[in-house]
Amino acid sequence: MSQYNEKVSSSRYNTQIEKIDITNVIDDMFKSFLRIWWLLIIMISVISTFFYFQRKITYKAQYRASITYTVNANAPYSYASNFYDQTTANNLGKTMQILLSSDSMKQIVSKDLGSNKLPGKIKVENIEGTNMLTISCTSRDPQVAYSMLQSVLNNYKKLCQDVIGATKLVEMDRSGIPSVPMNPEGCKSAAKTGFTIGIIASIFLLCVMAITKKTIRKEEDFEKYLNVDCYGPVPKVHFKKRGKNMDESANLMLLDNYRIPGKFIESIRSIRTRLEQDANKNGHKVFIVTSAIPSEGKSTISCNLALGLARKGKTVILVDFDLRSPTLHTYMNMEGRGIGTIDVVNGDASLEDTLIAYKNLPLCLLPGGERVTDTIGILNGNGAKNLIEDLKSLADYVILDTPPSAMLADASILAKYADSALFVVRQDYANARDIVEGVMNLAEEELPICGCVLNQAEVGITGYGYGYGYGYGY
């Protein structure tokens, strides 16, 4: 294994050593929220609704009938009567609670109500800091609660006479038959509790997603995960909506589109310069442009890099080697001829008949042709090798747009015939392990990675990233 291969291989372990960056976590939480906000709303609604109906189903109304007495004790000194009354009320309440909750009282009240067991609870309590005593009965039925209280009042003197003695109990207030339950239903309160729990669960879920997420967010991450240089970021670009009669080319992500912002053009120029420097230094002409997984923008980078080199006067041939899904001609807004790379590789068409010139620039496109499902045997044959050798003699630079290297073997096979590779990584998109796998697949074929491109870069909520306020709109 080459020194470069060993260097990239060591990056497999980098994903395990990363320290948690709170700014990255916050930013990832925000981005995850933007992606799954609708799911979080559903989750919060479900939890809130569950608490609401759970409370409604399990709710059991309790009615309370009560009577309040003032306790007057015979104090030895008039100035101490208030103290004695409070002390007596407190002690009397504790003792009466024991007596009125005894089996004897329960049997008496149950018999009065014609029931086998007490249909509720009896409670005696002293109002703290006063000489008032309250006897209350609770039950699920308001009439039963009141009947229990009446039975207690008719019978408590038999059990408590020795305890009460000379103490006078003066009735202060009697509730009558209760009309509203003592415990409110509280369904709305339960729903609010569920809503709060749903919010907390959503934040926890977003936090877990952010902490466990391992993606490329900034240029420094390339060194951390891959041990390779980053050529620079390419900003996310958003086209504002225009009239219906606008030409289709106005929406193309190409350098010669007048609607492309200056930041995008500058980034492609910077990448072009870096590529030229590496090519001149190492004598490279054939470059593979690939990514780890689909939808990272490798074809957009391929087209603009080829266009950037051609606008500088270099002869460039852009080859669509993504034979399973050939689309470069649509990115370049060029009409296909029904034949392409696959036909030249198979010997069914000549290179001269297949190449399509792009406007008045020294740039030619070799479209992919018809879709092919089984590409391994085709690419492993001499046809692909011979085609690339022929292309090297015709241009200063040959750029091969290939399928994602972490998913398909096409890029690894073509790596045998290329000089170097440009790896495109969409910001905060592919998992770092997939990116490492894609780079390793190329490294195993001894193909050096000249650099990486951080595509669709944008500034985050915490400020990391790049200050480009655009977004792909095509």
C-alpha positions in Angstrom: 0.0 0.0 0.0 1.4 3.4 -0.9 2.2 6.2 1.6 -0.9 8.1 0.4 -3.1 5.0 0.9 -1.8 4.6 4.4 -2.4 8.3 5.1 -6.0 8.0 4.1 -6.5 4.7 5.8 -5.5 6.3 9.1 -8.4 8.7 8.7 -10.8 5.8 9.4 -10.0 6.3 13.1 -10.5 10.0 13.1 -14.2 9.7 13.3 -13.9 8.1 16.7 -11.7 10.8 18.3 -13.8 13.8 17.4 -14.6 16.0 20.4 -18.1 17.5 20.7 -18.2 21.1 19.5 -21.2 22.8 21.1 -21.5 25.3 18.2 -21.7 22.5 15.7 -24.2 20.7 17.9 -26.5 23.8 18.1 -26.2 24.4 14.4 -26.9 20.8 13.6 -29.9 20.8 15.9 -31.3 23.9 14.0 -30.7 22.3 10.6 -32.3 19.0 11.8 -35.3 21.0 13.0 -35.7 22.6 9.6 -35.7 19.2 8.0 -38.0 17.4 10.4 -40.1 20.2 12.0 -43.3 18.6 10.7 -42.4 15.3 12.3 -41.6 17.1 15.6 -45.0 18.9 15.5 -46.7 15.5 14.9 -44.8 14.0 17.8 -45.7 16.9 20.2 -49.3 16.8 19.1 -49.5 13.0 19.7 -48.0 13.3 23.2 -50.2 16.2 24.1 -53.3 14.4 22.8 -52.3 11.2 24.7 -52.0 13.0 28.0 -55.4 14.8 27.4 -57.3 11.6 26.7 -55.4 9.6 29.3 -56.5 12.1 31.9 -60.1 12.1 30.6 -60.4 8.3 30.6 -58.8 7.8 34.0 -60.4 10.8 35.7 -62.6 10.0 38.7 -64.5 12.8 40.2 -64.4 13.1 44.0 -67.1 15.1 46.0 -66.5 16.4 49.4 -69.1 17.2 52.1 -67.7 18.8 55.3 -68.6 20.5 58.5 -66.4 22.9 60.5 -66.4 23.3 64.3 -64.7 25.7 66.7 -63.1 24.0 69.7 -63.5 25.7 73.0 -61.6 24.2 76.0 -62.0 25.2 79.7 -58.7 27.0 80.3 -57.5 27.5 83.9 -56.6 31.2 83.0 -58.7 33.4 80.7 -55.6 34.9 79.1 -54.4 31.4 78.0 -57.8 30.3 76.6 -56.8 30.9 72.9 -53.6 28.8 73.4 -55.6 26.0 75.1 -58.3 26.1 72.4 -55.7 25.7 69.6 -53.8 22.9 71.5 -57.0 21.1 72.2 -58.2 21.4 68.6 -54.9 20.0 67.4 -54.9 17.0 69.8 -58.6 16.4 69.3 -58.2 16.3 65.5 -55.5 13.6 65.7 -57.5 11.4 68.1 -60.8 11.8 66.2 -59.1 10.9 63.0 -58.0 7.6 64.4 -61.5 6.9 65.9 -63.5 8.0 62.9 -61.3 6.0 60.5 -61.6 2.8 62.7 -63.4 -0.3 61.6 -66.2 0.4 64.1 -67.1 3.8 62.5 -66.8 2.3 59.0 -69.2 -0.5 59.9 -71.7 2.0 61.5 -71.7 4.4 58.4 -71.8 1.5 56.0 -74.9 0.1 57.8 -76.6 3.5 57.7 -76.0 3.7 54.0 -77.1 0.1 53.3 -73.6 -0.8 51.9 -71.3 -3.7 52.6 -68.3 -1.4 52.8 -67.6 2.3 53.3 -68.2 4.0 49.9 -65.7 6.8 50.6 -63.3 8.3 53.1 -63.6 10.1 56.4 -61.1 12.7 57.4 -60.6 14.9 60.4 -58.2 17.8 60.3 -57.3 20.8 62.3 -56.9 24.1 60.5 -53.3 25.1 61.4 -53.0 28.1 63.7 -56.7 28.1 64.7 -59.0 26.3 67.0 -61.1 25.1 64.1 -61.7 21.4 63.3 -63.1 20.1 60.1 -64.8 16.7 59.5 -65.1 15.8 55.9 -66.4 12.8 53.8 -65.4 12.2 50.2 -67.0 9.9 47.7 -67.5 9.6 43.9 -71.2 10.4 44.4 -72.1 13.8 45.9 -75.2 12.5 47.6 -73.3 9.6 49.1 -70.6 12.0 50.4 -73.3 14.1 52.1 -75.1 11.0 53.5 -71.8 9.7 54.9 -71.2 13.1 56.7 -74.7 12.9 58.2 -74.1 9.4 59.5 -70.8 10.5 61.0 -72.4 13.4 62.7 -75.1 11.2 64.1 -72.7 8.6 65.5 -69.3 10.2 66.2 -70.3 11.2 69.8 -70.7 7.6 70.7 -67.1 6.8 69.8 -65.5 10.1 70.8 -67.4 11.2 73.9 -64.6 10.1 76.2 -62.1 12.1 74.1 -64.2 15.2 73.7 -65.2 15.3 77.4 -66.1 18.9 78.5 -64.7 20.3 75.3 -67.3 22.3 73.4 -67.6 21.9 69.6 -69.5 24.8 68.1 -70.7 24.3 64.5 -69.4 27.1 62.2 -70.1 25.9 58.7 -71.7 23.0 56.9 -71.3 22.4 53.1 -74.5 20.6 52.2 -74.7 18.3 49.2 -71.6 19.2 47.1 -72.3 20.5 43.5 -68.8 20.4 42.0 -66.0 17.9 42.5 -63.1 18.7 44.8 -60.7 17.5 42.1 -61.0 19.3 38.7 -60.9 17.2 35.6 -57.7 19.0 34.5 -57.7 17.7 30.9 -56.3 21.0 29.6 -53.6 21.0 32.2 -52.7 17.4 31.3 -52.5 18.5 27.6 -50.2 21.3 28.6 -48.0 18.8 30.5 -47.9 16.6 27.4 -47.0 19.6 25.2 -44.1 20.4 27.5 -42.9 16.8 27.6 -43.2 16.8 23.8 -41.0 19.9 23.5 -38.4 18.4 25.8 -38.5 15.1 23.9 -38.1 17.0 20.6 -35.1 18.9 21.9 -33.5 15.7 23.2 -34.1 14.0 19.9 -32.5 16.9 18.0 -29.6 16.9 20.4 -29.0 13.1 19.9 -29.2 13.5 16.1 -26.7 16.4 16.3 -24.2 14.6 18.5 -24.3 11.3 16.6 -24.1 13.0 13.2 -20.7 12.9 11.6 -20.5 15.0 8.4 -18.2 17.4 6.7 -19.1 20.9 7.8 -16.1 23.1 7.1 -12.7 23.0 5.4 -10.9 21.8 8.6 -13.0 18.6 8.7 -11.2 17.3 5.5 -8.0 17.2 7.4 -9.7 15.7 10.4 -11.6 12.9 8.6 -9.6 12.4 5.4 -6.1 13.8 5.8 -6.5 15.5 2.5 -6.5 19.2 1.5 -9.7 21.1 0.6 -9.5 23.2 -2.6 -12.1 25.5 -1.1 -15.9 25.9 -0.7 -18.4 26.4 -3.4 -21.4 28.4 -2.2 -25.0 27.4 -2.3 -26.8 29.3 -5.0 -30.5 30.2 -5.2 -32.2 31.7 -8.3 -35.0 34.0 -7.7 -38.2 33.2 -9.7 -38.6 35.0 -12.9 -41.1 35.2 -15.7 -42.6 32.1 -17.4 -41.1 33.1 -20.7 -37.5 33.0 -19.4 -35.1 30.9 -21.4 -34.3 27.5 -19.9 -30.5 28.4 -19.9 -31.2 31.1 -17.3 -31.5 28.4 -14.7 -28.3 26.5 -15.5 -25.6 26.3 -12.9 -22.9 27.3 -15.3 -20.3 30.1 -15.2 -21.5 31.7 -18.4 -25.0 32.1 -16.9 -25.4 35.8 -16.2 -27.5 35.0 -13.1 -24.7 33.2 -11.4 -23.5 35.3 -8.4 -19.9 36.5 -8.2 -19.1 34.3 -5.1 -19.8 31.2 -7.1 -17.6 32.3 -10.0 -14.8 33.2 -7.6 -14.9 29.8 -5.9 -14.7 27.9 -9.3 -11.8 30.1 -10.3 -10.0 29.3 -7.1 -10.5 25.5 -7.6 -9.4 25.8 -11.2 -6.2 27.5 -10.1 -5.4 24.9 -7.5 -6.1 22.1 -10.0 -3.8 23.7 -12.6 -1.0 24.1 -10.0 -1.2 20.4 -9.1 -1.4 19.4 -12.7 1.6 21.4 -13.7 3.6 20.2 -10.7 2.8 16.5 -11.2 2.3 16.3 -15.0 -1.4 15.2 -14.6 -3.9 15.5 -17.4 -6.8 13.1 -16.6 -8.9 13.9 -13.6 -11.8 12.0 -12.1 -14.5 14.1 -10.4 -16.6 12.0 -8.0 -18.3 12.0 -4.7 -19.2 9.5 -2.0 -23.0 9.3 -2.5 -25.5 10.8 -5.0 -26.8 14.4 -4.9 -23.5 16.0 -3.7 -23.1 18.1 -6.9 -20.2 16.4 -8.5 -21.6 16.9 -12.0 -22.1 20.6 -11.4 -18.5 20.9 -10.3 -17.3 18.9 -13.3 -19.1 21.1 -15.8 -18.0 24.4 -14.2 -14.4 23.2 -13.8 -14.2 22.2 -17.4 -15.8 25.5 -18.4 -13.5 27.5 -16.2 -10.4 25.8 -17.7 -11.7 26.4 -21.3 -12.4 30.1 -20.6 -8.7 30.4 -19.7 -7.8 29.0 -23.1 -7.1 25.4 -22.2 -8.5 22.6 -24.4 -10.7 20.5 -22.3 -12.8 17.3 -22.9 -15.5 16.6 -20.4 -16.5 12.9 -20.4 -19.8 11.5 -19.0 -18.7 8.2 -17.5 -21.7 7.9 -15.3 -23.1 5.4 -17.7 -25.9 4.3 -15.4 -27.3 7.8 -15.3 -25.8 10.0 -18.1 -27.0 13.6 -17.5 -24.0 15.9 -18.3 -25.6 17.0 -21.6 -28.6 18.4 -19.6 -26.3 20.2 -17.2 -24.6 21.8 -20.1 -27.9 22.5 -22.0 -26.7 20.5 -25.0 -28.6 18.3 -27.3 -27.6 14.7 -27.3 -26.9 12.7 -30.5 -28.2 9.4 -29.2 -24.6 8.1 -29.0 -21.9 8.7 -26.5 -19.3 7.2 -24.2 -20.7 3.8 -24.1 -20.8 3.6 -28.0 -17.2 4.7 -28.3 -16.0 2.2 -25.6 -17.9 -0.6 -27.4 -16.5 0.4 -30.8 -19.9 1.2 -32.2 -19.1 4.9 -32.8 -16.1 7.0 -33.5 -14.8 9.6 -31.1 -15.0 12.3 -33.8 -18.7 11.6 -34.4 -19.5 11.6 -30.7 -17.8 14.7 -29.3 -19.9 17.9 -29.1 -18.3 21.3 -29.1 -19.5 23.8 -26.5 -20.2 27.2 -28.0 -17.0 29.0 -29.2 -14.8 27.7 -26.4 -12.1 25.0 -26.6 -14.4 22.6 -24.7 -15.9 19.4 -26.0 -18.4 17.2 -24.3 -18.5 13.4 -24.7 -22.1 12.5 -23.5 -22.8 9.2 -21.9 -25.3 7.9 -24.5 -27.9 5.3 -23.6 -28.2 4.2 -20.1 -26.4 1.0 -19.1 -27.1 -1.1 -16.1 -24.1 -3.5 -16.2 -21.0 -1.3 -16.5 -18.3 -3.4 -14.7 -17.5 -5.6 -17.7 -17.5 -2.7 -20.1 -15.2 -0.5 -18.0 -12.8 -3.3 -17.3 -12.3 -3.9 -21.0 -9.7 -2.2 -23.2 -12.3 0.1 -24.7 -12.4 2.5 -21.8 -8.6 2.5 -21.4 -8.1 3.1 -25.1 -10.7 5.9 -25.1 -9.0 7.8 -22.3 -5.6 7.4 -24.0 -7.0 8.9 -27.2 -8.6 11.8 -25.2 -5.2 12.6 -23.6 -3.7 13.2 -27.0 -6.5 15.6 -28.0 -6.7 18.0 -25.0 -4.8 19.7 -22.2 -7.2 18.4 -19.6 -9.6 15.4 -19.6 -12.3 15.4 -16.9 -14.2 12.2 -16.2 -17.5 12.6 -14.4 -18.1 9.2 -12.6 -20.7 7.6 -10.3 -20.3 7.9 -6.5 -17.2 6.0 -5.4 -18.6 4.8 -2.1 -21.6 3.1 -3.8 -20.4 1.8 -7.1 -17.1 0.3 -8.5 -17.1 2.4 -11.7 -14.9 5.2 -10.3 -12.5 2.6 -8.8 -12.1 0.9 -12.2 -11.6 4.2 -14.0 -9.0 5.2 -11.4 -6.6 2.8 -13.2 -6.6 5.1 -16.2 -6.7 8.5 -14.5 -3.9 10.6 -13.0 -5.7 12.2 -10.1 -9.1 12.7 -8.5 -11.1 15.7 -7.3 -13.5 14.6 -4.5 -16.7 16.6 -4.1 -18.4 16.7 -0.7 -21.7 18.4 -0.1 -21.6 20.3 3.2 -23.3 18.6 6.1 -24.8 15.8 3.9 -22.9 12.5 3.5 -21.8 10.6 6.6 -18.1 10.9 7.2 -17.7 7.1 7.1 -19.2 7.0 3.6 -16.8 9.8 2.5 -13.8 7.9 3.9 -15.0 4.7 2.2 -15.3 6.6 -1.1 -11.8 8.0 -0.8 -10.4 4.6 0.3 -11.8 2.9 -2.8 -9.8 5.3 -5.0 -6.7 5.1 -2.8 -6.7 1.3 -3.1 -6.2 1.8 -6.9 -3.2 4.0 -6.0 -5.0 7.1 -7.4 -4.1 10.2 -5.5 -6.7 12.7 -4.4 -5.4 16.1 -5.6 -8.0 17.8 -3.4 -11.6 18.0 -2.2 -14.4 20.6 -2.8 -16.8 21.6 -0.1 -19.9 22.0 -2.2 -23.2 23.9 -1.4 -21.5 25.6 1.5 -23.5 28.1 3.6 -23.3 29.9 6.9 -24.8 28.2 9.9 -26.9 29.6 12.7 -23.9 29.7 15.0 -21.7 31.4 12.4 -19.6 28.5 11.2 -19.4 27.6 7.6 -19.3 30.3 4.9 -21.1 33.6 4.4 -22.9 32.8 1.2 -26.6 33.5 1.2 -27.6 31.3 -1.7 -29.2 28.0 -2.4 -29.5 25.6 -5.4 -32.8 26.4 -7.2 -32.6 24.0 -10.2 
